[in-house]
């Protein structure tokens, strides 16, 4: 190929560039570079390989997408096309049958004053030799005196055209529709009522829609299941298994992947993934997914850092681009527990790695935000009027927690909670390596202990404002293991409180052999060292004071029973009475006895 040859795109080439019908990358690149000014040699220098460029240009020329600038101009091609069309029309005219019009032409000749024209005489004498059998249509009426030979010939040609229309059957509906859009049918030639064409268009459109829907639902998508699994595995950098694939039409047409498991241990289980593509990119080199909708998924929090690992080369991302990932009715898992009914969005980068998430509960009470930075997730948890999952369940008026997440640990460095009329602040750390561990420190102030006790011991009646400083620790493979091993220790104090069904003053002043039931004991301050675990709560070194009444001792709350030993002191105007008492029985009906 001549290196100085210059090529320009044809109309088909321009359409191929704008509509992206050329999917081969090299062929499309060369087509874009051809501009009608740059020689082939310069294109080869820009592309890097002259032989490849010459081959690609030849392929484009063979397909009719480009042509040489020095070829025949577009106008000359159009002239040739128009001339060819005229020749075809002339051939069609010649091939039409000639209606017998000898008498008309002869009469016109006899009335003509041009007797000196031997050519007309010879033509009139030759008419009988061209006569054909009479047509089955009525002959036109005799022409007026002013007609001449030329008018007779014109009427003969018009009669011939009419006869041809009678002899040949009318074109079919599709041919007429094509002629209409091509501009070969005028308004006068459109037969039938004005609405007939509209009806045909509507029926045709309905048939086309039915065919498309049938193909959409009957296509064997399962044959592409292995390729889909391979593409998803390369995109996420994790093994992916898909149970089935099928079409879905609600809430909009999509391809539904059912039963996905991601990870070696199925750390991410997804009920359904709906793929909603941009239709214009289905045949292009890179398919664009307008939305990937994840429904009924369960994501283990410990697996989140693995999904966000950066990959050096991700070939799948070169063929597939995801614009949006939405999450519907999904859950976050920690050990064997979960936070469910979450909706939101996920973001991935060009290499398919997860970079950001935003989830919220259906009622909007809980929101979770996360973004990765330098391989570590920054997480923020907020809640309004949210109940903790599981039993017992705490009602949190306001929760704000910020921290970090990596493959080893979930660390909340700052936790602020407003609950039961008071506040709690602290930190919490969850080790994700088996066995899981929980560690943290919590400080509370002015909690309404009556509301808090209803969660753990509904029949125990105790009021006051609780302040505490507690450290917690536990470990286990499951949440039940954590519950059994969890221990909270520290100090607590209750201000301006009252113990119902326990009357220490009555038990000392008027002792009874079977003990004292009912009544109540008010106090200004109750404090001591607290230890709480799965078996119950112990308050050691407890000190209670209330004006002239005081008590010291230990109290144990477990399995719905109270067991305490207290030394009660009653100060009078002259003397102070000291008496040991015991408190035993169920929370709802304890007995206070004077010990001898």
C-alpha positions as a printed Julia matrix, in Angstrom:
596×3 Matrix{Float64}:
   0.0     0.0     0.0
   1.24    3.48   -0.88
   2.42    5.25    2.3
   1.2     8.61    0.91
  -2.33    7.36    0.3
  -4.94    9.35    2.21
  -8.26    7.84    3.27
 -11.51    9.36    4.49
 -14.46    7.81    6.31
 -17.58    6.97    4.34
 -21.07    7.54    5.77
 -21.01    3.91    6.94
 -17.69    4.59    8.64
 -19.06    7.65   10.45
 -22.03    5.58   11.64
 -19.71    2.82   12.85
 -17.78    5.33   14.98
 -20.85    7.0    16.49
 -22.79    3.77   17.09
 -19.73    1.76   18.25
 -20.57   -1.17   15.94
 -16.85   -2.01   15.56
 -15.9    -3.97   18.66
 -12.31   -4.93   17.69
 -10.11   -2.47   19.56
  -7.33   -2.1    16.9
  -9.77   -1.83   14.0
 -11.85    0.79   15.81
  -8.73    2.78   16.79
  -7.51    2.99   13.16
 -11.02    3.95   11.97
 -11.1     6.83   14.48
  -7.59    8.03   13.42
  -8.55    8.26    9.7
  -9.48   11.92    9.08
  -9.05   12.56    5.33
  -5.74   14.42    5.83
  -3.23   12.04    7.44
  -1.38    9.64    5.06
  -1.21    5.92    5.85
   2.51    6.26    6.6
   1.85    8.76    9.4
  -0.87    6.53   10.81
   1.6     3.66   10.9
   4.08    5.81   12.85
   1.4     6.75   15.4
   0.21    3.17   15.76
   3.68    1.65   15.95
   3.47   -1.2    13.36
   3.16   -0.33    9.59
   2.15   -3.86    8.53
  -0.69   -4.04   11.03
  -1.95   -0.55   10.05
  -1.92   -1.37    6.31
  -3.85   -4.58    6.98
  -6.41   -2.81    9.13
  -6.88    0.0     6.56
  -7.38   -2.63    3.86
  -9.98   -4.38    6.01
 -11.83   -1.08    6.56
 -11.73   -0.32    2.82
 -13.03   -3.83    2.05
 -15.95   -3.28    4.43
 -16.79    0.04    2.77
 -16.05    2.08    5.87
 -13.26    4.2     4.28
 -12.22    5.21    0.75
  -9.27    6.93   -0.87
  -9.5    10.68   -1.15
  -8.49   10.54   -4.84
 -11.34    8.1    -5.69
 -14.4     9.27   -7.64
 -16.32   11.92   -5.76
 -19.57   11.31   -3.99
 -21.39   13.56   -6.51
 -20.2    11.42   -9.44
 -21.4     8.28   -7.65
 -24.78    9.92   -7.09
 -24.98   10.9   -10.79
 -24.2     7.34  -11.85
 -26.87    6.05   -9.45
 -29.45    8.49  -10.81
 -28.56    7.61  -14.42
 -28.89    3.91  -13.66
 -32.32    4.56  -12.12
 -33.44    6.46  -15.25
 -32.27    3.62  -17.51
 -34.21    1.12  -15.41
 -37.35    3.27  -15.69
 -36.92    3.47  -19.46
 -36.54   -0.3   -19.68
 -39.69   -0.74  -17.59
 -41.56    1.66  -19.88
 -40.44   -0.18  -23.01
 -41.48   -3.5   -21.51
 -45.08   -2.25  -20.91
 -47.69   -3.63  -23.39
 -48.82   -1.22  -26.09
 -52.55   -0.57  -26.2
 -54.07   -0.68  -29.69
 -54.48    2.98  -30.5
 -54.07    2.78  -34.28
 -57.45    4.34  -35.04
 -56.83    7.26  -32.63
 -53.44    8.04  -34.11
 -54.71    7.67  -37.72
 -57.61   10.05  -37.11
 -55.25   12.55  -35.51
 -52.96   12.2   -38.53
 -55.76   12.78  -41.01
 -56.73   16.01  -39.25
 -53.14   17.22  -39.1
 -52.24   20.05  -41.44
 -48.6    18.95  -41.65
 -49.05   16.97  -44.92
 -45.47   17.73  -45.89
 -44.15   15.49  -43.09
 -43.22   12.1   -44.61
 -42.1    10.84  -41.19
 -45.62   11.08  -39.76
 -47.07    9.42  -42.83
 -44.71    6.48  -42.5
 -45.48    6.22  -38.74
 -49.25    6.2   -39.4
 -48.86    3.54  -42.1
 -46.88    1.36  -39.74
 -49.46    1.5   -36.89
 -51.5    -1.53  -38.01
 -48.4    -3.7   -37.86
 -48.02   -2.81  -34.12
 -51.64   -3.46  -33.25
 -52.3    -5.88  -30.37
 -55.46   -7.72  -29.3
 -58.13   -5.49  -27.92
 -57.89   -4.82  -24.18
 -60.67   -5.75  -21.82
 -61.21   -2.16  -20.77
 -63.26    0.6   -22.34
 -61.55    2.64  -25.06
 -61.18    6.34  -24.36
 -63.69    8.64  -26.13
 -62.67   10.19  -29.45
 -60.37   13.13  -29.06
 -61.45   16.68  -29.76
 -60.71   18.37  -33.09
 -57.76   20.16  -31.56
 -55.96   16.87  -30.76
 -52.87   16.01  -32.67
 -50.65   12.94  -32.99
 -48.66   13.89  -29.89
 -51.81   13.95  -27.7
 -52.9    10.58  -29.04
 -49.55    9.06  -28.14
 -49.77   10.57  -24.63
 -53.24    9.05  -24.13
 -51.96    5.72  -25.37
 -49.16    5.72  -22.82
 -51.59    6.67  -19.97
 -53.98    3.91  -21.03
 -51.1     1.43  -21.08
 -50.16    2.41  -17.51
 -53.75    1.98  -16.34
 -53.98   -1.44  -17.96
 -50.75   -2.49  -16.31
 -52.22   -1.48  -12.95
 -55.25   -3.66  -13.65
 -53.25   -6.65  -14.81
 -50.74   -6.6   -11.93
 -51.94   -7.27   -8.37
 -51.61   -4.55   -5.73
 -48.43   -4.66   -3.63
 -48.54   -6.25   -0.19
 -48.82   -4.25    3.07
 -45.12   -4.47    3.91
 -44.14   -3.34    0.38
 -46.54   -0.39    0.59
 -45.24    0.52    4.02
 -41.66    0.46    2.71
 -42.63    2.58   -0.3
 -44.41    5.05    1.99
 -41.32    5.64    4.14
 -39.15    5.77    0.99
 -41.32    8.61   -0.37
 -42.63    6.65   -3.39
 -46.3     6.75   -2.31
 -48.18   10.04   -2.42
 -51.15   11.04   -0.31
 -53.52   10.31   -3.21
 -52.19    6.75   -3.57
 -52.8     5.83    0.06
 -55.82    3.6    -0.19
 -58.14    2.74    2.65
 -59.29    4.81    5.65
 -56.73    7.15    7.24
 -56.49    4.99   10.36
 -55.55    1.74    8.56
 -51.81    2.55    8.53
 -51.85    3.46   12.23
 -53.57    0.17   13.06
 -50.98   -1.77   11.12
 -48.18    0.04   12.9
 -49.76   -0.7    16.3
 -50.28   -4.38   15.45
 -46.73   -4.65   14.14
 -45.35   -3.02   17.27
 -47.32   -5.39   19.5
 -46.07   -8.4    17.57
 -42.49   -7.14   17.87
 -42.87   -6.62   21.63
 -44.31  -10.13   22.05
 -41.4   -11.6    20.11
 -38.85   -9.7    22.18
 -40.51  -10.75   25.46
 -40.62  -14.35   24.27
 -36.93  -14.34   23.39
 -36.11  -12.64   26.71
 -37.85  -15.33   28.77
 -37.07  -18.4    26.64
 -33.36  -17.8    26.08
 -31.2   -20.49   27.8
 -29.24  -18.26   30.15
 -27.9   -21.22   32.15
 -25.5   -22.07   29.35
 -23.49  -18.94   30.33
 -23.38  -19.81   34.05
 -19.7   -20.92   34.09
 -18.62  -17.72   32.31
 -20.65  -15.62   34.76
 -19.03  -17.34   37.75
 -15.56  -16.81   36.28
 -16.23  -13.14   35.49
 -17.64  -12.48   38.99
 -14.71  -14.28   40.64
 -12.18  -12.18   38.71
 -14.08   -8.97   39.42
 -14.32   -9.55   43.21
 -11.03  -11.39   43.66
 -12.92  -14.13   45.54
 -14.4   -17.49   44.46
 -18.04  -17.07   43.45
 -20.68  -19.79   43.03
 -24.08  -19.16   41.42
 -26.96  -21.6    41.84
 -29.07  -20.47   38.86
 -29.72  -17.64   36.43
 -33.09  -16.56   35.05
 -34.84  -13.51   33.55
 -36.73  -11.1    35.78
 -39.17   -8.37   34.72
 -40.06   -6.68   38.04
 -39.49   -3.94   39.0
 -37.78   -3.65   35.59
 -36.34   -6.13   33.06
 -33.12   -7.69   34.32
 -31.15  -10.92   34.62
 -31.45  -12.49   38.09
 -28.62  -14.54   39.59
 -29.97  -16.76   42.37
 -28.12  -18.26   45.32
 -24.69  -16.59   45.23
 -21.93  -17.61   47.63
 -18.76  -15.51   47.76
 -15.62  -16.59   49.57
 -14.12  -19.94   50.52
 -16.44  -20.3    53.51
 -19.45  -18.5    52.05
 -18.75  -15.35   54.07
 -21.13  -13.49   51.74
 -24.44  -15.17   50.89
 -26.81  -13.42   48.49
 -30.36  -14.5    47.77
 -30.67  -12.66   44.45
 -28.51  -10.36   42.34
 -30.33   -8.52   39.55
 -28.23   -7.19   36.67
 -29.72   -4.17   34.91
 -27.51   -3.23   31.91
 -27.44   -0.2    29.66
 -28.94   -1.69   26.52
 -26.81    0.49   24.25
 -23.62   -1.2    25.56
 -24.68   -4.86   25.22
 -22.86   -5.23   21.89
 -19.97   -2.9    22.67
 -16.5    -3.85   23.8
 -17.24   -2.99   27.46
 -20.66   -3.75   28.91
 -21.96   -1.18   31.4
 -24.26   -2.27   34.22
 -26.51    0.66   35.09
 -27.35   -1.04   38.39
 -26.53   -4.23   40.24
 -29.26   -4.88   42.8
 -28.35   -7.14   45.75
 -31.32   -8.59   47.62
 -31.42  -10.63   50.85
 -27.65  -10.7    51.37
 -25.78  -11.63   54.52
 -22.27  -10.15   54.84
 -19.91  -11.23   57.61
 -18.24   -8.09   58.97
 -14.93   -9.93   59.23
 -15.05  -10.55   55.43
 -15.42   -6.88   54.53
 -11.65   -6.13   54.41
 -11.14   -9.09   52.04
 -13.63   -7.66   49.54
 -11.77   -4.36   49.49
  -8.3    -5.72   48.75
  -6.69   -3.95   45.81
  -5.79   -6.2    42.89
  -2.78   -5.55   40.66
  -4.56   -6.49   37.42
  -8.27   -7.16   37.11
  -9.05   -8.17   33.53
 -12.76   -8.54   34.25
 -13.07   -4.81   34.93
 -11.86   -4.15   31.37
 -14.94   -5.91   29.98
 -17.51   -4.95   32.61
 -18.26   -1.66   34.36
 -20.71   -1.27   37.24
 -22.17    2.2    37.79
 -24.28    1.54   40.89
 -24.73   -1.24   43.46
 -27.84   -1.14   45.63
 -28.54   -3.31   48.66
 -32.07   -4.36   49.67
 -33.28   -6.25   52.75
 -29.82   -7.44   53.76
 -27.92   -8.14   56.98
 -24.53   -7.62   58.61
 -23.29  -10.7    60.44
 -21.04  -10.95   63.49
 -20.37  -14.5    64.64
 -23.84  -16.08   64.56
 -25.74  -12.82   65.18
 -26.97  -10.28   62.69
 -28.33   -6.78   62.18
 -31.03   -7.15   59.53
 -33.46   -5.17   57.37
 -30.69   -3.0    55.92
 -30.89   -1.08   52.65
 -28.3     1.12   50.98
 -25.55    1.34   48.39
 -22.03    0.01   47.79
 -19.25    1.6    45.74
 -16.46   -0.23   43.91
 -13.47    1.18   42.08
 -12.39    0.51   38.49
 -10.65   -2.68   39.59
 -13.76   -4.09   41.27
 -12.62   -3.55   44.88
 -15.2    -2.4    47.43
 -14.39    1.14   48.62
 -17.47    2.53   50.35
 -20.75    1.41   51.88
 -23.8     3.19   53.19
 -26.5     1.13   54.91
 -29.58    1.99   56.94
 -32.37    0.03   58.58
 -35.78    0.02   56.95
 -37.21    2.43   59.55
 -34.13    4.67   59.35
 -33.32    4.11   63.03
 -29.82    2.74   62.37
 -27.24    4.01   59.88
 -23.83    2.6    59.07
 -21.22    4.39   56.97
 -17.84    3.03   55.94
 -14.96    3.97   53.66
 -11.53    2.47   53.17
  -8.3     4.4    53.53
  -4.81    2.88   53.35
  -6.24   -0.61   53.7
  -8.25    0.21   56.86
 -11.98    0.82   57.01
 -13.22    3.91   58.83
 -16.69    3.15   60.19
 -19.37    5.33   61.75
 -22.49    4.03   63.45
 -25.47    6.24   64.34
 -28.88    5.31   65.72
 -32.05    7.05   66.87
 -34.63    5.14   68.9
 -32.98    1.8    68.07
 -33.27   -1.48   69.96
 -30.25   -3.73   70.13
 -30.76   -7.17   68.52
 -31.12  -10.3    70.64
 -32.28  -10.72   74.23
 -32.15   -8.82   76.47
 -32.66   -5.82   74.19
 -31.76   -2.25   75.17
 -33.55    0.79   73.81
 -30.99    3.4    72.73
 -32.36    6.89   72.33
 -29.19    8.1    70.6
 -26.07    6.17   69.59
 -22.94    7.57   67.98
 -19.87    5.41   67.51
 -16.77    5.84   65.34
 -13.85    3.52   64.84
 -11.88    1.31   62.46
 -12.14   -2.15   60.95
  -9.42   -4.44   59.65
  -9.11   -8.17   59.15
  -8.2    -8.66   62.83
 -10.37   -6.29   64.85
 -13.39   -4.0    64.94
 -12.47   -1.08   67.18
 -14.87    1.66   68.31
 -12.65    4.27   69.91
 -15.54    6.5    70.9
 -19.04    5.39   71.88
 -21.66    7.92   73.05
 -25.07    6.63   74.1
 -28.16    8.31   75.49
 -30.55    5.84   77.11
 -33.07    5.62   79.93
 -32.77    9.28   80.76
 -28.98    9.2    81.21
 -25.72    8.86   79.33
 -23.05    6.25   78.7
 -19.65    6.82   77.11
 -16.73    4.53   76.5
 -14.96    2.32   73.97
 -15.46   -1.18   72.62
 -13.19   -3.62   70.79
 -14.2    -6.88   69.06
 -11.45   -9.29   68.04
 -12.44  -11.11   64.84
  -9.86  -13.92   64.97
 -11.23  -17.14   66.44
 -12.1   -17.22   69.25
 -13.69  -13.79   69.12
 -13.04  -11.45   72.04
 -14.9    -8.44   73.41
 -13.25   -5.77   75.53
 -14.4    -2.33   76.56
 -14.9     0.32   79.22
 -18.18    2.1    79.93
 -19.0     4.99   82.23
 -22.64    5.86   82.92
 -24.34    8.76   84.66
 -27.9     9.38   85.84
 -29.46    6.32   84.26
 -33.0     5.59   85.45
 -32.24    2.27   87.09
 -35.91    1.32   87.28
 -36.16    1.26   83.44
 -32.84   -0.55   83.11
 -33.75   -3.25   85.63
 -36.99   -3.98   83.75
 -34.86   -5.33   80.93
 -32.92   -7.8    83.11
 -35.16   -8.38   86.19
 -38.72   -7.11   85.63
 -40.0    -8.16   89.08
 -37.24   -6.4    91.02
 -38.49   -2.98   92.12
 -35.64   -0.49   92.58
 -35.59    3.2    91.7
 -32.88    5.87   91.6
 -30.21    7.38   89.36
 -27.42    4.98   88.44
 -23.79    5.99   87.89
 -21.16    3.34   87.17
 -17.67    2.76   85.83
 -17.43   -0.76   84.39
 -14.91   -2.78   82.41
 -16.21   -5.7    80.31
 -14.48   -8.71   78.79
 -15.52  -11.99   77.14
 -14.59  -14.47   74.42
 -16.13  -17.29   72.44
 -16.87  -18.83   69.07
 -20.52  -17.8    69.14
 -22.65  -15.08   70.69
 -23.88  -17.61   73.24
 -20.28  -18.35   74.2
 -19.67  -14.63   74.61
 -22.77  -14.27   76.78
 -21.63  -17.09   79.09
 -18.09  -15.74   79.45
 -18.85  -12.01   79.51
 -17.9   -10.32   82.79
 -18.52   -6.73   83.85
 -16.72   -5.41   86.91
 -16.33   -2.0    88.5
 -18.11    0.32   90.88
 -21.64    1.64   90.93
 -23.63    4.18   92.85
 -27.36    4.83   93.09
 -28.56    8.22   94.27
 -31.95    9.16   95.7
 -33.4     5.71   95.46
 -35.86    3.35   97.03
 -36.08   -0.44   97.46
 -39.63   -1.74   97.31
 -40.81   -4.77   99.37
 -37.78   -4.46  101.68
 -38.31   -2.62  105.01
 -35.07   -2.61  106.99
 -36.33   -0.26  109.75
 -39.42   -2.37  110.46
 -37.36   -5.56  110.55
 -35.11   -4.06  113.28
 -37.68   -2.19  115.35
 -40.5    -4.79  115.29
 -38.92   -8.12  114.42
 -41.17  -11.1   113.64
 -40.31  -14.8   113.8
 -41.31  -15.37  110.17
 -39.74  -12.11  109.01
 -41.11   -8.91  107.54
 -42.68   -8.67  104.11
 -43.66   -5.58  102.18
 -42.87   -1.99  102.91
 -39.94   -0.07  101.43
 -36.6     1.53  102.32
 -35.54    4.93  101.09
 -31.87    5.91  100.8
 -29.83    8.86   99.67
 -26.84    6.87   98.48
 -26.13    3.21   97.7
 -22.69    2.28   96.37
 -20.34   -0.67   96.2
 -18.22   -2.92   94.0
 -20.18   -4.75   91.31
 -19.45   -7.96   89.44
 -21.9    -9.17   86.78
 -21.7   -12.33   84.71
 -24.0   -14.91   83.16
 -24.92  -16.32   86.57
 -26.04  -13.03   88.13
 -24.93   -9.82   89.86
 -22.99   -9.4    93.11
 -22.67   -6.16   95.04
 -19.91   -6.41   97.62
 -18.92   -3.85  100.22
 -22.27   -2.17   99.74
 -22.9     0.94  101.82
 -26.31    2.53  102.13
 -27.09    5.77  103.94
 -30.32    7.63  104.51
 -30.42   10.17  107.34
 -30.6     8.18  110.63
 -30.59    4.79  108.84
 -27.53    3.07  107.45
 -26.52   -0.42  106.27
 -23.41   -2.27  105.14
 -22.97   -5.72  103.62
 -23.22   -7.85  100.49
 -26.13   -8.51   98.11
 -26.48  -11.19   95.42
 -29.07  -11.17   92.62
 -29.36  -14.37   90.58
 -32.06  -16.56   88.98
 -34.85  -14.3    90.17
 -33.76  -14.54   93.82
 -32.23  -11.98   96.18
 -29.84  -13.01   98.92
 -28.24  -10.41  101.17
 -26.52   -9.96  104.52
 -26.58   -6.45  105.96
 -25.67   -4.8   109.25
 -28.35   -2.16  109.81
 -27.77    0.85  112.1
 -30.56    3.04  113.53
 -29.38    6.24  115.18
 -31.58    7.73  117.84
 -31.3    10.87  119.94
 -29.3     9.08  122.65
 -28.2     5.7   121.29
 -27.46    3.83  118.07
 -28.92    0.37  117.46
 -26.94   -2.15  115.39
 -28.73   -5.25  114.09
 -27.76   -7.87  111.5
 -30.51   -8.74  109.03
 -30.91  -11.08  106.07
 -32.85  -10.58  102.85
 -33.99  -13.73  101.06
 -36.61  -14.79   98.57
 -37.92  -13.96   95.16
 -37.68  -10.47   93.75
 -41.46  -10.1    93.94
 -41.75  -11.25   97.6
 -38.51  -11.03   99.62
 -38.42  -11.65  103.4
 -36.35   -9.53  105.82
 -35.38  -11.29  109.07
 -33.47  -10.16  112.09
 -30.48  -12.48  112.6
 -29.65  -13.48  116.2
